[in-house]
Amino acid sequence: MELKRLNKAIAETGYCSRREADKLIESGRVKVNGTTAGLGVKVSSEDVIKVKGKTITKTVGNIYLAFNKPIGITCTTDTHIEGNIISYLNYPERIFPIGRLDKPSEGLIFLTNDGDIVNKILRSRNNHEKEYIVRVNKRITADFIRKMSNGIPILDTVTKKCKVWKISDFTFKIVLTQGLNRQIRRMCEYLDYDVRTLKRLRIMNISLGDLKVGSYRSFSKIELQELLNLCEDSAKTFDEL
């Protein structure tokens, strides 16, 4: 009988990510066959897993959604927070967002119940591209484009070199391979620019396209296969969850 680590088994039910599962296990909130479980425990499909007293063993296929997040929605699984992404979607199965998109920002974000793919996509060293269109409060200069492209000192580091190009006097596109907190806004602020609007257009091979604000769709089979191919050699870590 196949055995798997408890945190992986929990993540595969769609209850939460592996990292969140580890926290639940460490806090004594997970029981296997009626016994409080510890980290590193392995389980089979016949074991009964309970989290906070609720049985979660349930076979659910992998879910991969592309969502056009509206401004004002918070990317959190905490349903006590007003305007949280989970309550907004009201999806029939337990899912969670991959990464974050600021509350005042809009655009593409993925949601899934696949704990493995979360880590592969978020790990910055995998150089997975994310494309944004940004409008600022001042005219965009060649110097602004050059400095944004070459790296900006924020959050005790210097951002990685990235692709930036001017769209109009006040609008530019940027492609990042990092996911620092409020990265684009902080980069602009360093150069004395304020972001007026920020929209994510693409993550890796999947684009927002004509998906309406507030709507979601499942990945196509081709999109999912291409994304899995891009993730094939990605490291499985929890550093950036």
ROZA-758655 format. One record per residue: x, y, z of N, C-alpha, C in turn. Coordinates in nm, 2 decimals. Layout:
% ROZA-758655
n_east; n_north; n_up; ca_east; ca_north; ca_up; c_east; c_north; c_up
X; Y; Z; X; Y; Z; X; Y; Z
...
END
This chain:
% ROZA-758655
n_east; n_north; n_up; ca_east; ca_north; ca_up; c_east; c_north; c_up
0.08; -0.12; 0.00; 0.00; 0.00; 0.00; 0.09; 0.13; 0.00
0.06; 0.22; -0.09; 0.14; 0.34; -0.10; 0.12; 0.43; 0.02
0.24; 0.47; 0.08; 0.24; 0.56; 0.19; 0.29; 0.70; 0.14
0.24; 0.80; 0.20; 0.28; 0.94; 0.17; 0.29; 1.02; 0.30
0.37; 1.13; 0.30; 0.38; 1.21; 0.42; 0.24; 1.28; 0.45
0.22; 1.29; 0.57; 0.09; 1.34; 0.62; 0.06; 1.48; 0.56
0.16; 1.57; 0.56; 0.14; 1.71; 0.50; 0.10; 1.70; 0.36
0.16; 1.61; 0.28; 0.13; 1.59; 0.14; -0.02; 1.54; 0.12
-0.05; 1.44; 0.21; -0.19; 1.39; 0.20; -0.29; 1.49; 0.23
-0.26; 1.58; 0.33; -0.36; 1.69; 0.36; -0.37; 1.79; 0.25
-0.25; 1.82; 0.19; -0.25; 1.92; 0.08; -0.33; 1.87; -0.04
-0.32; 1.74; -0.07; -0.39; 1.68; -0.18; -0.54; 1.67; -0.17
-0.59; 1.69; -0.05; -0.74; 1.70; -0.03; -0.79; 1.84; -0.06
-0.69; 1.93; -0.08; -0.73; 2.07; -0.11; -0.76; 2.15; 0.02
-0.73; 2.09; 0.14; -0.76; 2.16; 0.26; -0.67; 2.28; 0.28
-0.54; 2.27; 0.24; -0.44; 2.38; 0.25; -0.31; 2.34; 0.18
-0.21; 2.43; 0.19; -0.08; 2.39; 0.13; 0.00; 2.31; 0.23
0.11; 2.25; 0.18; 0.19; 2.17; 0.27; 0.24; 2.24; 0.39
0.28; 2.37; 0.36; 0.34; 2.45; 0.47; 0.23; 2.47; 0.58
0.11; 2.50; 0.54; 0.00; 2.53; 0.63; -0.03; 2.40; 0.71
-0.02; 2.28; 0.63; -0.04; 2.15; 0.70; 0.06; 2.13; 0.81
0.18; 2.16; 0.78; 0.29; 2.14; 0.88; 0.26; 2.22; 1.01
0.21; 2.34; 0.99; 0.17; 2.42; 1.11; 0.06; 2.36; 1.19
-0.04; 2.31; 1.12; -0.15; 2.24; 1.18; -0.11; 2.12; 1.26
-0.02; 2.04; 1.20; 0.04; 1.92; 1.26; 0.12; 1.96; 1.39
0.20; 2.06; 1.37; 0.29; 2.11; 1.49; 0.20; 2.16; 1.60
0.09; 2.21; 1.57; 0.00; 2.27; 1.68; -0.09; 2.16; 1.74
-0.08; 2.04; 1.69; -0.16; 1.93; 1.75; -0.30; 1.92; 1.70
-0.33; 1.98; 1.59; -0.47; 1.99; 1.54; -0.50; 1.88; 1.44
-0.41; 1.79; 1.42; -0.43; 1.68; 1.32; -0.42; 1.55; 1.39
-0.52; 1.47; 1.36; -0.53; 1.33; 1.41; -0.54; 1.23; 1.30
-0.47; 1.12; 1.31; -0.48; 1.01; 1.22; -0.53; 0.89; 1.29
-0.64; 0.84; 1.25; -0.71; 0.73; 1.31; -0.73; 0.75; 1.46
-0.76; 0.88; 1.50; -0.79; 0.91; 1.63; -0.68; 0.95; 1.72
-0.55; 0.94; 1.67; -0.43; 0.97; 1.74; -0.37; 1.10; 1.69
-0.33; 1.19; 1.78; -0.27; 1.31; 1.74; -0.14; 1.28; 1.67
-0.12; 1.34; 1.55; -0.01; 1.30; 1.46; 0.11; 1.40; 1.48
0.23; 1.36; 1.45; 0.34; 1.44; 1.45; 0.40; 1.46; 1.31
0.49; 1.55; 1.30; 0.56; 1.58; 1.17; 0.63; 1.45; 1.12
0.62; 1.43; 0.99; 0.69; 1.31; 0.94; 0.61; 1.18; 0.93
0.49; 1.19; 0.99; 0.41; 1.07; 0.99; 0.37; 1.04; 0.84
0.36; 0.91; 0.81; 0.32; 0.87; 0.68; 0.18; 0.80; 0.69
0.10; 0.82; 0.59; -0.04; 0.76; 0.59; -0.07; 0.70; 0.45
-0.17; 0.62; 0.46; -0.22; 0.55; 0.34; -0.36; 0.60; 0.31
-0.41; 0.55; 0.20; -0.55; 0.59; 0.16; -0.65; 0.54; 0.25
-0.62; 0.44; 0.34; -0.72; 0.38; 0.43; -0.72; 0.45; 0.56
-0.62; 0.54; 0.59; -0.62; 0.61; 0.71; -0.72; 0.73; 0.72
-0.77; 0.75; 0.83; -0.87; 0.86; 0.85; -0.80; 0.98; 0.91
-0.80; 1.09; 0.83; -0.73; 1.21; 0.88; -0.83; 1.31; 0.92
-0.81; 1.37; 1.04; -0.90; 1.47; 1.09; -0.82; 1.60; 1.12
-0.87; 1.71; 1.08; -0.81; 1.84; 1.11; -0.91; 1.92; 1.19
-0.87; 1.96; 1.31; -0.96; 2.04; 1.40; -1.09; 1.96; 1.42
-1.08; 1.83; 1.43; -1.20; 1.75; 1.45; -1.28; 1.71; 1.33
-1.25; 1.76; 1.22; -1.33; 1.73; 1.10; -1.25; 1.64; 1.00
-1.32; 1.53; 0.96; -1.26; 1.44; 0.87; -1.24; 1.51; 0.73
-1.12; 1.50; 0.68; -1.09; 1.57; 0.55; -1.05; 1.47; 0.44
-1.05; 1.34; 0.47; -1.01; 1.24; 0.37; -1.12; 1.24; 0.26
-1.09; 1.29; 0.15; -1.18; 1.30; 0.04; -1.11; 1.30; -0.09
-1.15; 1.23; -0.19; -1.08; 1.22; -0.32; -1.14; 1.33; -0.41
-1.06; 1.43; -0.44; -1.10; 1.54; -0.52; -0.99; 1.55; -0.63
-1.03; 1.57; -0.76; -0.93; 1.59; -0.86; -0.86; 1.72; -0.85
-0.74; 1.73; -0.91; -0.67; 1.86; -0.91; -0.75; 1.97; -0.98
-0.75; 2.08; -0.91; -0.82; 2.20; -0.96; -0.72; 2.31; -0.99
-0.73; 2.37; -1.11; -0.64; 2.48; -1.15; -0.73; 2.59; -1.22
-0.74; 2.70; -1.15; -0.82; 2.81; -1.20; -0.74; 2.94; -1.22
-0.78; 3.01; -1.33; -0.73; 3.14; -1.36; -0.84; 3.24; -1.32
-0.81; 3.34; -1.24; -0.91; 3.43; -1.19; -0.86; 3.57; -1.22
-0.96; 3.66; -1.27; -0.93; 3.80; -1.29; -0.97; 3.87; -1.16
-0.88; 3.89; -1.07; -0.91; 3.95; -0.94; -0.95; 4.10; -0.96
-1.06; 4.14; -0.90; -1.09; 4.28; -0.90; -1.01; 4.36; -0.79
-1.00; 4.49; -0.81; -0.95; 4.57; -0.70; -1.03; 4.56; -0.58
-0.97; 4.55; -0.46; -1.04; 4.55; -0.34; -1.06; 4.41; -0.28
-1.02; 4.30; -0.36; -1.03; 4.17; -0.30; -0.89; 4.13; -0.25
-0.89; 4.07; -0.13; -0.77; 4.03; -0.06; -0.74; 3.89; -0.08
-0.61; 3.86; -0.12; -0.57; 3.72; -0.15; -0.54; 3.65; -0.02
-0.64; 3.61; 0.05; -0.62; 3.53; 0.17; -0.72; 3.42; 0.18
-0.68; 3.31; 0.25; -0.78; 3.20; 0.28; -0.86; 3.22; 0.41
-0.83; 3.33; 0.48; -0.90; 3.36; 0.60; -1.03; 3.42; 0.57
-1.13; 3.34; 0.58; -1.27; 3.39; 0.54; -1.33; 3.48; 0.64
-1.26; 3.51; 0.75; -1.31; 3.61; 0.85; -1.27; 3.75; 0.80
-1.18; 3.76; 0.70; -1.14; 3.89; 0.65; -1.24; 3.93; 0.54
-1.29; 4.05; 0.56; -1.39; 4.10; 0.46; -1.33; 4.12; 0.32
-1.40; 4.07; 0.22; -1.35; 4.08; 0.08; -1.24; 3.98; 0.05
-1.24; 3.87; 0.12; -1.14; 3.77; 0.09; -1.17; 3.69; -0.04
-1.07; 3.64; -0.10; -1.08; 3.58; -0.23; -1.16; 3.45; -0.23
-1.15; 3.38; -0.12; -1.22; 3.25; -0.11; -1.37; 3.27; -0.11
-1.42; 3.36; -0.02; -1.56; 3.39; -0.02; -1.61; 3.45; -0.14
-1.53; 3.54; -0.21; -1.57; 3.60; -0.33; -1.60; 3.50; -0.44
-1.51; 3.40; -0.46; -1.53; 3.30; -0.56; -1.64; 3.20; -0.52
-1.65; 3.17; -0.39; -1.75; 3.07; -0.34; -1.74; 2.94; -0.42
-1.62; 2.89; -0.45; -1.60; 2.77; -0.52; -1.64; 2.65; -0.44
-1.70; 2.55; -0.50; -1.76; 2.43; -0.43; -1.65; 2.35; -0.36
-1.53; 2.35; -0.40; -1.42; 2.27; -0.34; -1.32; 2.37; -0.27
-1.25; 2.31; -0.17; -1.15; 2.39; -0.10; -1.03; 2.42; -0.20
-1.00; 2.55; -0.22; -0.89; 2.59; -0.30; -0.82; 2.70; -0.23
-0.70; 2.74; -0.28; -0.62; 2.85; -0.22; -0.55; 2.92; -0.33
-0.52; 3.05; -0.32; -0.45; 3.12; -0.42; -0.30; 3.08; -0.42
-0.24; 3.09; -0.54; -0.10; 3.07; -0.56; -0.03; 3.21; -0.56
0.03; 3.24; -0.45; 0.09; 3.38; -0.44; -0.01; 3.48; -0.40
0.02; 3.61; -0.43; -0.06; 3.71; -0.39; -0.07; 3.82; -0.49
-0.17; 3.90; -0.49; -0.19; 4.02; -0.57; -0.24; 4.13; -0.48
-0.18; 4.24; -0.46; -0.22; 4.34; -0.37; -0.37; 4.37; -0.38
-0.43; 4.41; -0.26; -0.57; 4.45; -0.26; -0.60; 4.56; -0.36
-0.51; 4.66; -0.37; -0.54; 4.77; -0.47; -0.51; 4.74; -0.62
-0.46; 4.61; -0.64; -0.42; 4.57; -0.77; -0.52; 4.48; -0.83
-0.52; 4.46; -0.96; -0.61; 4.36; -1.02; -0.54; 4.27; -1.12
-0.62; 4.18; -1.17; -0.56; 4.09; -1.28; -0.55; 3.95; -1.24
-0.46; 3.88; -1.31; -0.45; 3.73; -1.31; -0.39; 3.68; -1.18
-0.46; 3.58; -1.12; -0.40; 3.50; -1.01; -0.46; 3.36; -1.03
-0.37; 3.27; -0.99; -0.41; 3.13; -1.00; -0.47; 3.08; -0.86
-0.56; 2.99; -0.87; -0.61; 2.92; -0.75; -0.61; 2.77; -0.77
-0.58; 2.69; -0.67; -0.57; 2.55; -0.69; -0.59; 2.47; -0.56
-0.60; 2.34; -0.57; -0.59; 2.25; -0.45; -0.47; 2.17; -0.46
-0.38; 2.19; -0.55; -0.26; 2.12; -0.57; -0.14; 2.18; -0.49
-0.11; 2.13; -0.38; 0.00; 2.19; -0.29; 0.13; 2.18; -0.36
0.16; 2.08; -0.44; 0.29; 2.07; -0.50; 0.32; 2.18; -0.60
0.22; 2.21; -0.68; 0.25; 2.31; -0.79; 0.27; 2.45; -0.73
0.21; 2.48; -0.62; 0.22; 2.61; -0.55; 0.37; 2.64; -0.53
0.44; 2.55; -0.48; 0.58; 2.58; -0.44; 0.67; 2.59; -0.57
0.64; 2.52; -0.67; 0.72; 2.52; -0.79; 0.70; 2.66; -0.87
0.58; 2.71; -0.86; 0.55; 2.84; -0.93; 0.61; 2.95; -0.85
0.60; 2.95; -0.72; 0.64; 3.06; -0.64; 0.79; 3.08; -0.62
0.86; 2.97; -0.63; 1.00; 2.97; -0.60; 1.07; 3.07; -0.70
1.13; 3.18; -0.65; 1.18; 3.28; -0.74; 1.30; 3.23; -0.83
1.38; 3.14; -0.78; 1.50; 3.10; -0.85; 1.46; 3.02; -0.98
1.33; 2.99; -0.99; 1.29; 2.92; -1.11; 1.26; 3.01; -1.23
1.27; 3.14; -1.20; 1.26; 3.24; -1.31; 1.13; 3.24; -1.39
1.02; 3.21; -1.32; 0.89; 3.21; -1.39; 0.84; 3.35; -1.41
0.81; 3.39; -1.53; 0.77; 3.52; -1.56; 0.63; 3.56; -1.52
0.62; 3.69; -1.48; 0.49; 3.75; -1.45; 0.49; 3.88; -1.51
0.39; 3.91; -1.59; 0.38; 4.04; -1.67; 0.27; 4.13; -1.62
0.30; 4.26; -1.61; 0.21; 4.36; -1.56; 0.20; 4.48; -1.65
0.09; 4.55; -1.64; 0.08; 4.68; -1.70; 0.05; 4.78; -1.59
0.13; 4.89; -1.59; 0.12; 4.98; -1.48; 0.11; 5.12; -1.53
0.02; 5.20; -1.46; 0.01; 5.34; -1.49; 0.06; 5.42; -1.37
0.14; 5.52; -1.39; 0.20; 5.60; -1.29; 0.15; 5.75; -1.30
0.19; 5.83; -1.20; 0.15; 5.96; -1.19; 0.23; 6.07; -1.26
0.34; 6.03; -1.32; 0.43; 6.12; -1.39; 0.48; 6.06; -1.52
0.52; 6.15; -1.61; 0.57; 6.10; -1.74; 0.69; 6.01; -1.72
0.68; 5.90; -1.80; 0.79; 5.80; -1.79; 0.90; 5.84; -1.88
1.02; 5.84; -1.83; 1.14; 5.88; -1.90; 1.23; 5.76; -1.93
1.32; 5.78; -2.02; 1.42; 5.68; -2.06; 1.50; 5.64; -1.94
1.53; 5.73; -1.85; 1.60; 5.70; -1.73; 1.52; 5.61; -1.63
1.40; 5.64; -1.62; 1.31; 5.55; -1.54; 1.31; 5.41; -1.59
1.29; 5.39; -1.72; 1.29; 5.26; -1.78; 1.42; 5.19; -1.76
1.53; 5.26; -1.78; 1.67; 5.20; -1.76; 1.69; 5.16; -1.61
1.65; 5.24; -1.52; 1.68; 5.21; -1.38; 1.58; 5.09; -1.33
1.46; 5.10; -1.37; 1.37; 4.99; -1.34; 1.42; 4.85; -1.40
1.47; 4.86; -1.52; 1.52; 4.74; -1.58; 1.64; 4.68; -1.51
1.73; 4.76; -1.47; 1.86; 4.72; -1.41; 1.86; 4.68; -1.27
1.75; 4.71; -1.20; 1.74; 4.67; -1.05; 1.73; 4.79; -0.96
1.64; 4.78; -0.86; 1.62; 4.89; -0.77; 1.64; 4.84; -0.63
1.71; 4.91; -0.54; 1.74; 4.87; -0.40; 1.61; 4.89; -0.32
1.55; 4.78; -0.28; 1.43; 4.78; -0.19; 1.44; 4.66; -0.10
1.38; 4.67; 0.02; 1.37; 4.55; 0.11; 1.51; 4.48; 0.13
1.61; 4.57; 0.15; 1.74; 4.52; 0.19; 1.80; 4.43; 0.08
1.76; 4.45; -0.05; 1.82; 4.38; -0.16; 1.81; 4.46; -0.28
1.86; 4.41; -0.39; 1.84; 4.48; -0.52; 1.76; 4.39; -0.61
1.66; 4.44; -0.67; 1.57; 4.36; -0.75; 1.65; 4.31; -0.87
1.61; 4.19; -0.92; 1.67; 4.13; -1.04; 1.65; 4.21; -1.16
1.74; 4.21; -1.25; 1.72; 4.27; -1.38; 1.59; 4.22; -1.45
1.51; 4.30; -1.51; 1.39; 4.26; -1.57; 1.36; 4.34; -1.70
1.25; 4.30; -1.77; 1.21; 4.36; -1.89; 1.11; 4.47; -1.86
1.14; 4.59; -1.91; 1.05; 4.70; -1.89; 1.04; 4.78; -2.02
0.92; 4.81; -2.06; 0.91; 4.90; -2.18; 0.79; 4.99; -2.17
0.81; 5.11; -2.23; 0.71; 5.22; -2.23; 0.60; 5.19; -2.32
0.47; 5.21; -2.27; 0.36; 5.19; -2.36; 0.30; 5.33; -2.40
0.30; 5.42; -2.31; 0.26; 5.56; -2.33; 0.33; 5.65; -2.23
0.29; 5.78; -2.23; 0.36; 5.87; -2.14; 0.35; 5.83; -2.00
0.24; 5.77; -1.96; 0.22; 5.74; -1.82; 0.21; 5.58; -1.79
0.23; 5.50; -1.89; 0.20; 5.36; -1.88; 0.32; 5.28; -1.93
0.35; 5.17; -1.85; 0.46; 5.08; -1.89; 0.42; 4.94; -1.86
0.49; 4.85; -1.93; 0.48; 4.71; -1.90; 0.61; 4.66; -1.83
0.59; 4.56; -1.75; 0.71; 4.50; -1.68; 0.69; 4.35; -1.66
0.80; 4.28; -1.68; 0.80; 4.13; -1.67; 0.90; 4.10; -1.56
0.85; 4.04; -1.45; 0.93; 4.01; -1.33; 0.95; 3.86; -1.32
1.06; 3.82; -1.26; 1.08; 3.68; -1.22; 1.09; 3.67; -1.07
1.06; 3.77; -1.00; 1.06; 3.78; -0.85; 0.92; 3.80; -0.80
0.91; 3.78; -0.67; 0.78; 3.81; -0.61; 0.79; 3.88; -0.47
0.88; 3.98; -0.47; 0.89; 4.06; -0.35; 0.76; 4.13; -0.31
0.75; 4.15; -0.18; 0.62; 4.22; -0.13; 0.61; 4.36; -0.20
0.50; 4.38; -0.26; 0.46; 4.51; -0.33; 0.58; 4.56; -0.41
0.64; 4.47; -0.49; 0.77; 4.49; -0.55; 0.76; 4.61; -0.65
0.66; 4.61; -0.74; 0.65; 4.71; -0.84; 0.62; 4.85; -0.78
0.53; 4.85; -0.69; 0.50; 4.98; -0.62; 0.62; 5.03; -0.55
0.70; 4.95; -0.48; 0.82; 4.99; -0.41; 0.93; 5.04; -0.50
0.94; 4.97; -0.62; 1.04; 5.01; -0.72; 1.01; 5.15; -0.77
0.88; 5.17; -0.80; 0.84; 5.30; -0.85; 0.86; 5.41; -0.74
0.82; 5.38; -0.62; 0.83; 5.48; -0.51; 0.98; 5.52; -0.49
1.07; 5.43; -0.51; 1.21; 5.46; -0.50; 1.26; 5.56; -0.60
1.19; 5.56; -0.72; 1.22; 5.66; -0.82; 1.13; 5.78; -0.82
1.05; 5.79; -0.71; 0.96; 5.91; -0.69; 0.84; 5.91; -0.78
0.80; 5.79; -0.81; 0.67; 5.77; -0.89; 0.57; 5.70; -0.80
0.44; 5.73; -0.82; 0.33; 5.67; -0.76; 0.26; 5.58; -0.86
0.22; 5.46; -0.82; 0.14; 5.37; -0.90; 0.00; 5.41; -0.89
-0.06; 5.44; -1.00; -0.21; 5.47; -1.01; -0.29; 5.34; -1.03
-0.25; 5.26; -1.13; -0.32; 5.13; -1.15; -0.21; 5.03; -1.18
-0.24; 4.90; -1.14; -0.15; 4.79; -1.16; -0.23; 4.67; -1.19
-0.20; 4.61; -1.31; -0.28; 4.49; -1.35; -0.19; 4.38; -1.40
-0.20; 4.26; -1.34; -0.12; 4.15; -1.39; -0.19; 4.08; -1.51
-0.11; 4.07; -1.62; -0.16; 4.02; -1.75; -0.13; 3.87; -1.77
-0.02; 3.83; -1.71; 0.03; 3.69; -1.75; 0.11; 3.63; -1.63
0.09; 3.50; -1.61; 0.18; 3.43; -1.52; 0.23; 3.31; -1.61
0.36; 3.31; -1.63; 0.43; 3.20; -1.71; 0.36; 3.20; -1.85
0.30; 3.08; -1.88; 0.24; 3.07; -2.02; 0.09; 3.10; -2.02
0.04; 3.14; -1.91; -0.11; 3.16; -1.91; -0.14; 3.31; -1.90
-0.22; 3.36; -1.99; -0.25; 3.50; -2.00; -0.40; 3.53; -1.96
-0.42; 3.65; -1.91; -0.55; 3.69; -1.87; -0.65; 3.69; -1.99
-0.60; 3.73; -2.11; -0.69; 3.74; -2.23; -0.81; 3.82; -2.21
-0.92; 3.77; -2.25; -1.05; 3.85; -2.24; -1.13; 3.81; -2.12
-1.07; 3.74; -2.02; -1.14; 3.70; -1.90; -1.19; 3.82; -1.83
-1.32; 3.83; -1.80; -1.38; 3.95; -1.74; -1.34; 3.96; -1.59
-1.33; 4.09; -1.55; -1.30; 4.11; -1.41; -1.40; 4.04; -1.32
-1.35; 3.97; -1.22; -1.44; 3.90; -1.12; -1.48; 3.76; -1.17
-1.43; 3.72; -1.29; -1.46; 3.59; -1.34; -1.34; 3.49; -1.33
-1.37; 3.36; -1.34; -1.26; 3.26; -1.34; -1.29; 3.16; -1.44
-1.18; 3.09; -1.48; -1.20; 2.97; -1.57; -1.09; 2.87; -1.54
-1.12; 2.75; -1.58; -1.02; 2.64; -1.56; -0.91; 2.65; -1.66
-0.79; 2.60; -1.63; -0.68; 2.60; -1.73; -0.73; 2.50; -1.84
-0.69; 2.53; -1.96; -0.71; 2.43; -2.07; -0.61; 2.32; -2.05
-0.63; 2.21; -2.11; -0.54; 2.09; -2.11; -0.40; 2.13; -2.16
-0.40; 2.21; -2.27; -0.27; 2.25; -2.33; -0.20; 2.35; -2.23
-0.27; 2.44; -2.17; -0.21; 2.54; -2.08; -0.15; 2.46; -1.96
-0.23; 2.37; -1.91; -0.18; 2.29; -1.79; -0.06; 2.21; -1.82
-0.06; 2.15; -1.94; 0.06; 2.07; -1.97; 0.18; 2.15; -1.99
0.17; 2.27; -2.06; 0.28; 2.36; -2.08; 0.33; 2.41; -1.95
0.24; 2.45; -1.85; 0.28; 2.49; -1.72; 0.36; 2.39; -1.65
0.30; 2.26; -1.65; 0.37; 2.15; -1.58; 0.51; 2.13; -1.64
0.52; 2.14; -1.77; 0.65; 2.13; -1.84; 0.75; 2.24; -1.79
0.70; 2.36; -1.77; 0.78; 2.47; -1.73; 0.83; 2.45; -1.58
0.74; 2.38; -1.50; 0.77; 2.35; -1.36; 0.85; 2.22; -1.34
0.87; 2.15; -1.45; 0.93; 2.01; -1.43; 1.05; 2.01; -1.35
1.14; 2.10; -1.37; 1.27; 2.10; -1.29; 1.27; 2.20; -1.18
1.16; 2.25; -1.14; 1.15; 2.34; -1.03; 1.17; 2.28; -0.90
1.23; 2.35; -0.81; 1.25; 2.30; -0.67; 1.12; 2.30; -0.59
1.10; 2.20; -0.51; 0.99; 2.19; -0.42; 1.03; 2.25; -0.28
1.01; 2.37; -0.26; 1.04; 2.43; -0.13; 0.93; 2.52; -0.08
0.93; 2.56; 0.04; 0.82; 2.64; 0.10; 0.87; 2.78; 0.13
0.99; 2.82; 0.09; 1.05; 2.95; 0.13; 0.96; 3.07; 0.10
0.89; 3.07; -0.01; 0.82; 3.19; -0.05; 0.67; 3.18; -0.04
0.62; 3.08; 0.03; 0.47; 3.07; 0.05; 0.42; 3.18; 0.14
END
